[in-house]
Structure formats: C-alpha cells, structure tokens
C-alpha cells in the first residue's frame, strides 16, 4: 500500500516509512520542483520513496 502512496505523494510515503525529517525536506523540495519542471522531476521523488520503503522493509527482516 505504501508503494502506491509513493507514486501519488512521495513525501507522505517517506514520512510514513519512518523517516520524518527526510519526508519534510522532500516535501519542501518536491512542491517547487513540481511547479517549475511541470512534473518532470516527480519520477525522481517516486524512486527516492521506493528506496526508503525498501530499506525500511529490509531492516525489519
């Protein structure tokens, strides 16, 4: 479920993955990046969120 959220709202997904500071920093960079690039940087933030989620999943195991 968190991977789907990472596609739609990467900063929120990072926040829910247990990295609150990184989530806030990502949010502060994500909003202007969406407006200035027209959404071209969104896949970069999706990948970041997926890596954070994957890292958390591996730490638990």
N, CA, C and O atoms as a Tinker XYZ file with bonds, in Angstrom:
   244  protein
     1  N      0.823000   -1.196000    0.000000    73     2
     2  CA     0.000000    0.000000    0.000000    64     1     3
     3  C      0.866000    1.258000    0.000000    63     2     4     5
     4  O      0.528000    2.263000   -0.625000    81     3
     5  N      1.991000    1.180000    0.715000    73     3     6
     6  CA     2.873000    2.341000    0.785000    64     5     7
     7  C      3.525000    2.625000   -0.567000    63     6     8     9
     8  O      3.867000    3.771000   -0.859000    81     7
     9  N      3.703000    1.584000   -1.401000    73     7    10
    10  CA     4.275000    1.799000   -2.725000    64     9    11
    11  C      3.313000    2.584000   -3.625000    63    10    12    13
    12  O      3.751000    3.403000   -4.433000    81    11
    13  N      2.024000    2.339000   -3.490000    73    11    14
    14  CA     1.034000    3.100000   -4.258000    64    13    15
    15  C      1.014000    4.547000   -3.796000    63    14    16    17
    16  O      0.926000    5.465000   -4.612000    81    15
    17  N      1.097000    4.750000   -2.495000    73    15    18
    18  CA     1.167000    6.102000   -1.960000    64    17    19
    19  C      2.431000    6.810000   -2.430000    63    18    20    21
    20  O      2.425000    8.026000   -2.623000    81    19
    21  N      3.514000    6.061000   -2.616000    73    19    22
    22  CA     4.768000    6.646000   -3.096000    64    21    23
    23  C      4.610000    7.187000   -4.510000    63    22    24    25
    24  O      5.274000    8.157000   -4.877000    81    23
    25  N      3.746000    6.580000   -5.304000    73    23    26
    26  CA     3.521000    7.076000   -6.661000    64    25    27
    27  C      2.755000    8.389000   -6.632000    63    26    28    29
    28  O      3.048000    9.295000   -7.412000    81    27
    29  N      1.778000    8.499000   -5.742000    73    27    30
    30  CA     0.927000    9.684000   -5.707000    64    29    31
    31  C      1.521000   10.816000   -4.883000    63    30    32    33
    32  O      1.552000   11.959000   -5.339000    81    31
    33  N      1.994000   10.517000   -3.677000    73    31    34
    34  CA     2.529000   11.524000   -2.759000    64    33    35
    35  C      3.826000   11.015000   -2.119000    63    34    36    37
    36  O      3.803000   10.519000   -0.992000    81    35
    37  N      4.935000   11.131000   -2.814000    73    35    38
    38  CA     6.190000   10.590000   -2.290000    64    37    39
    39  C      6.595000   11.125000   -0.908000    63    38    40    41
    40  O      7.052000   10.338000   -0.079000    81    39
    41  N      6.449000   12.423000   -0.626000    73    39    42
    42  CA     6.858000   12.882000    0.710000    64    41    43
    43  C      6.056000   12.247000    1.849000    63    42    44    45
    44  O      6.612000   11.926000    2.899000    81    43
    45  N      4.762000   12.069000    1.643000    73    43    46
    46  CA     3.931000   11.443000    2.667000    64    45    47
    47  C      4.326000    9.983000    2.861000    63    46    48    49
    48  O      4.332000    9.476000    3.982000    81    47
    49  N      4.649000    9.327000    1.777000    73    47    50
    50  CA     5.080000    7.939000    1.852000    64    49    51
    51  C      6.388000    7.806000    2.630000    63    50    52    53
    52  O      6.551000    6.879000    3.424000    81    51
    53  N      7.306000    8.721000    2.403000    73    51    54
    54  CA     8.579000    8.717000    3.138000    64    53    55
    55  C      8.328000    8.979000    4.619000    63    54    56    57
    56  O      8.948000    8.354000    5.480000    81    55
    57  N      7.427000    9.895000    4.910000    73    55    58
    58  CA     7.077000   10.203000    6.291000    64    57    59
    59  C      6.497000    8.982000    6.990000    63    58    60    61
    60  O      6.850000    8.701000    8.135000    81    59
    61  N      5.616000    8.255000    6.322000    73    59    62
    62  CA     5.001000    7.071000    6.908000    64    61    63
    63  C      5.963000    5.894000    7.001000    63    62    64    65
    64  O      5.720000    4.945000    7.746000    81    63
    65  N      7.048000    5.955000    6.250000    73    63    66
    66  CA     8.047000    4.889000    6.298000    64    65    67
    67  C      8.981000    5.053000    7.493000    63    66    68    69
    68  O      9.894000    4.249000    7.685000    81    67
    69  N      8.757000    6.083000    8.288000    73    67    70
    70  CA     9.556000    6.250000    9.493000    64    69    71
    71  C     10.728000    7.195000    9.344000    63    70    72    73
    72  O     11.635000    7.169000   10.176000    81    71
    73  N     10.743000    8.025000    8.323000    73    71    74
    74  CA    11.813000    8.992000    8.115000    64    73    75
    75  C     11.205000   10.395000    8.076000    63    74    76    77
    76  O     11.108000   10.987000    7.000000    81    75
    77  N     10.791000   10.945000    9.235000    73    75    78
    78  CA    10.057000   12.219000    9.241000    64    77    79
    79  C     10.870000   13.411000    8.743000    63    78    80    81
    80  O     10.336000   14.264000    8.033000    81    79
    81  N     12.140000   13.486000    9.100000    73    79    82
    82  CA    12.945000   14.636000    8.669000    64    81    83
    83  C     13.147000   14.599000    7.160000    63    82    84    85
    84  O     13.021000   15.623000    6.488000    81    83
    85  N     13.457000   13.429000    6.632000    73    83    86
    86  CA    13.611000   13.289000    5.189000    64    85    87
    87  C     12.292000   13.566000    4.474000    63    86    88    89
    88  O     12.289000   14.131000    3.380000    81    87
    89  N     11.187000   13.179000    5.072000    73    87    90
    90  CA     9.878000   13.450000    4.483000    64    89    91
    91  C      9.580000   14.934000    4.384000    63    90    92    93
    92  O      9.058000   15.396000    3.369000    81    91
    93  N      9.906000   15.686000    5.426000    73    91    94
    94  CA     9.670000   17.132000    5.417000    64    93    95
    95  C     10.594000   17.814000    4.410000    63    94    96    97
    96  O     10.155000   18.688000    3.662000    81    95
    97  N     11.857000   17.428000    4.385000    73    95    98
    98  CA    12.801000   18.014000    3.434000    64    97    99
    99  C     12.377000   17.698000    2.003000    63    98   100   101
   100  O     12.436000   18.560000    1.126000    81    99
   101  N     11.955000   16.475000    1.776000    73    99   102
   102  CA    11.494000   16.087000    0.443000    64   101   103
   103  C     10.266000   16.893000    0.046000    63   102   104   105
   104  O     10.143000   17.301000   -1.109000    81   103
   105  N      9.358000   17.129000    0.986000    73   103   106
   106  CA     8.162000   17.922000    0.688000    64   105   107
   107  C      8.536000   19.344000    0.292000    63   106   108   109
   108  O      7.977000   19.904000   -0.651000    81   107
   109  N      9.490000   19.925000    1.023000    73   107   110
   110  CA     9.898000   21.301000    0.734000    64   109   111
   111  C     10.582000   21.433000   -0.629000    63   110   112   113
   112  O     10.553000   22.503000   -1.236000    81   111
   113  N     11.185000   20.370000   -1.101000    73   111   114
   114  CA    11.817000   20.391000   -2.427000    64   113   115
   115  C     10.833000   19.952000   -3.507000    63   114   116   117
   116  O     10.897000   20.432000   -4.639000    81   115
   117  N      9.923000   19.040000   -3.161000    73   115   118
   118  CA     9.006000   18.445000   -4.127000    64   117   119
   119  C      8.003000   19.457000   -4.688000    63   118   120   121
   120  O      7.767000   19.480000   -5.896000    81   119
   121  N      7.416000   20.286000   -3.837000    73   119   122
   122  CA     6.396000   21.246000   -4.284000    64   121   123
   123  C      6.952000   22.213000   -5.328000    63   122   124   125
   124  O      6.372000   22.322000   -6.409000    81   123
   125  N      8.060000   22.925000   -5.050000    73   123   126
   126  CA     8.578000   23.824000   -6.106000    64   125   127
   127  C      9.042000   23.066000   -7.351000    63   126   128   129
   128  O      8.913000   23.571000   -8.466000    81   127
   129  N      9.578000   21.864000   -7.169000    73   127   130
   130  CA    10.044000   21.090000   -8.318000    64   129   131
   131  C      8.883000   20.720000   -9.232000    63   130   132   133
   132  O      9.037000   20.701000  -10.454000    81   131
   133  N      7.731000   20.428000   -8.655000    73   131   134
   134  CA     6.565000   20.107000   -9.483000    64   133   135
   135  C      6.129000   21.300000  -10.327000    63   134   136   137
   136  O      5.781000   21.144000  -11.497000    81   135
   137  N      6.147000   22.479000   -9.738000    73   135   138
   138  CA     5.699000   23.667000  -10.460000    64   137   139
   139  C      6.708000   24.129000  -11.502000    63   138   140   141
   140  O      6.329000   24.469000  -12.622000    81   139
   141  N      7.978000   24.144000  -11.148000    73   139   142
   142  CA     8.985000   24.674000  -12.065000    64   141   143
   143  C      9.318000   23.726000  -13.204000    63   142   144   145
   144  O      9.635000   24.173000  -14.306000    81   143
   145  N      9.251000   22.425000  -12.955000    73   143   146
   146  CA     9.596000   21.477000  -14.020000    64   145   147
   147  C      8.364000   20.920000  -14.724000    63   146   148   149
   148  O      8.491000   20.197000  -15.711000    81   147
   149  N      7.203000   21.242000  -14.237000    73   147   150
   150  CA     5.989000   20.733000  -14.854000    64   149   151
   151  C      5.755000   19.259000  -14.583000    63   150   152   153
   152  O      5.053000   18.599000  -15.350000    81   151
   153  N      6.323000   18.728000  -13.517000    73   151   154
   154  CA     6.118000   17.336000  -13.156000    64   153   155
   155  C      7.196000   16.394000  -13.660000    63   154   156   157
   156  O      7.110000   15.187000  -13.433000    81   155
   157  N      8.206000   16.916000  -14.336000    73   155   158
   158  CA     9.260000   16.056000  -14.867000    64   157   159
   159  C     10.147000   15.459000  -13.777000    63   158   160   161
   160  O     10.782000   14.428000  -13.999000    81   159
   161  N     10.201000   16.088000  -12.608000    73   159   162
   162  CA    11.034000   15.575000  -11.518000    64   161   163
   163  C     10.285000   14.602000  -10.618000    63   162   164   165
   164  O     10.884000   14.010000   -9.721000    81   163
   165  N      8.995000   14.429000  -10.839000    73   163   166
   166  CA     8.201000   13.555000   -9.982000    64   165   167
   167  C      8.728000   12.110000   -9.951000    63   166   168   169
   168  O      8.754000   11.514000   -8.874000    81   167
   169  N      9.149000   11.523000  -11.080000    73   167   170
   170  CA     9.695000   10.157000  -11.019000    64   169   171
   171  C     10.921000   10.029000  -10.116000    63   170   172   173
   172  O     11.139000    8.976000   -9.516000    81   171
   173  N     11.713000   11.077000  -10.017000    73   171   174
   174  CA    12.878000   11.047000   -9.128000    64   173   175
   175  C     12.434000   10.902000   -7.677000    63   174   176   177
   176  O     13.046000   10.152000   -6.917000    81   175
   177  N     11.392000   11.599000   -7.291000    73   175   178
   178  CA    10.899000   11.516000   -5.921000    64   177   179
   179  C     10.211000   10.172000   -5.662000    63   178   180   181
   180  O     10.262000    9.653000   -4.547000    81   179
   181  N      9.577000    9.617000   -6.676000    73   179   182
   182  CA     8.984000    8.290000   -6.541000    64   181   183
   183  C     10.072000    7.259000   -6.264000    63   182   184   185
   184  O      9.916000    6.410000   -5.387000    81   183
   185  N     11.173000    7.331000   -7.010000    73   183   186
   186  CA    12.282000    6.403000   -6.781000    64   185   187
   187  C     12.873000    6.563000   -5.390000    63   186   188   189
   188  O     13.196000    5.573000   -4.734000    81   187
   189  N     13.014000    7.796000   -4.937000    73   187   190
   190  CA    13.527000    8.037000   -3.583000    64   189   191
   191  C     12.612000    7.387000   -2.548000    63   190   192   193
   192  O     13.087000    6.732000   -1.620000    81   191
   193  N     11.307000    7.567000   -2.706000    73   191   194
   194  CA    10.355000    6.980000   -1.758000    64   193   195
   195  C     10.424000    5.460000   -1.793000    63   194   196   197
   196  O     10.371000    4.816000   -0.745000    81   195
   197  N     10.542000    4.875000   -2.989000    73   195   198
   198  CA    10.635000    3.417000   -3.085000    64   197   199
   199  C     11.890000    2.890000   -2.417000    63   198   200   201
   200  O     11.851000    1.849000   -1.762000    81   199
   201  N     13.006000    3.596000   -2.572000    73   199   202
   202  CA    14.243000    3.164000   -1.915000    64   201   203
   203  C     14.117000    3.236000   -0.395000    63   202   204   205
   204  O     14.595000    2.347000    0.310000    81   203
   205  N     13.483000    4.280000    0.107000    73   203   206
   206  CA    13.299000    4.421000    1.557000    64   205   207
   207  C     12.390000    3.317000    2.088000    63   206   208   209
   208  O     12.673000    2.734000    3.134000    81   207
   209  N     11.300000    3.026000    1.378000    73   207   210
   210  CA    10.385000    1.968000    1.798000    64   209   211
   211  C     11.088000    0.614000    1.763000    63   210   212   213
   212  O     10.951000   -0.187000    2.688000    81   211
   213  N     11.839000    0.362000    0.697000    73   211   214
   214  CA    12.560000   -0.897000    0.560000    64   213   215
   215  C     13.609000   -1.056000    1.660000    63   214   216   217
   216  O     13.788000   -2.146000    2.203000    81   215
   217  N     14.298000    0.038000    1.981000    73   215   218
   218  CA    15.300000   -0.007000    3.054000    64   217   219
   219  C     14.640000   -0.328000    4.390000    63   218   220   221
   220  O     15.172000   -1.130000    5.158000    81   219
   221  N     13.517000    0.269000    4.677000    73   219   222
   222  CA    12.819000    0.005000    5.941000    64   221   223
   223  C     12.351000   -1.439000    6.010000    63   222   224   225
   224  O     12.413000   -2.078000    7.061000    81   223
   225  N     11.877000   -1.950000    4.860000    73   223   226
   226  CA    11.404000   -3.332000    4.814000    64   225   227
   227  C     12.535000   -4.317000    5.065000    63   226   228   229
   228  O     12.333000   -5.340000    5.718000    81   227
   229  N     13.713000   -4.020000    4.558000    73   227   230
   230  CA    14.875000   -4.895000    4.778000    64   229   231
   231  C     15.403000   -4.811000    6.203000    63   230   232   233
   232  O     15.935000   -5.791000    6.724000    81   231
   233  N     15.260000   -3.653000    6.835000    73   231   234
   234  CA    15.717000   -3.519000    8.228000    64   233   235
   235  C     14.878000   -4.374000    9.166000    63   234   236   237
   236  O     15.392000   -4.914000   10.146000    81   235
   237  N     13.578000   -4.500000    8.868000    73   235   238
   238  CA    12.685000   -5.286000    9.723000    64   237   239
   239  C     12.990000   -6.778000    9.631000    63   238   240   241
   240  O     12.876000   -7.502000   10.621000    81   239
   241  N     13.370000   -7.227000    8.462000    73   239   242
   242  CA    13.578000   -8.665000    8.254000    64   241   243
   243  C     14.863000   -9.160000    8.860000    63   242   244
   244  O     15.173000  -10.347000    8.764000    81   243
